[in-house]
């Protein structure tokens, strides 16, 4: 269990991304990645996506929970400044220590 003092230093961040900035991973590419036994192909795809600045955000399916998505943010992309981040203190439920 997390120490109460340690939890007091945690923060949470809300990220707001305009839908127009998001690209979904193509189905054909996704199928190839699922068949790949290692992560080299995905890493190479991501590196190329980042350097070419093709899009600002790439939405990819989660590997653990397939119904969820992960969002890769490209800070090199000119539209990155349209993404907003709001950080606030994390308030842990006090029942954790009762």
Protein Blocks (a to p, Z undefined) as FASTA:
>chain_A
ZZfklmmmpccddddddfklpccddfklmmmmmmpmbfklmmmmmmmmmmnomambdcdd
dfklmmbccddddfkbmklmmpccddddddddfklmZZ
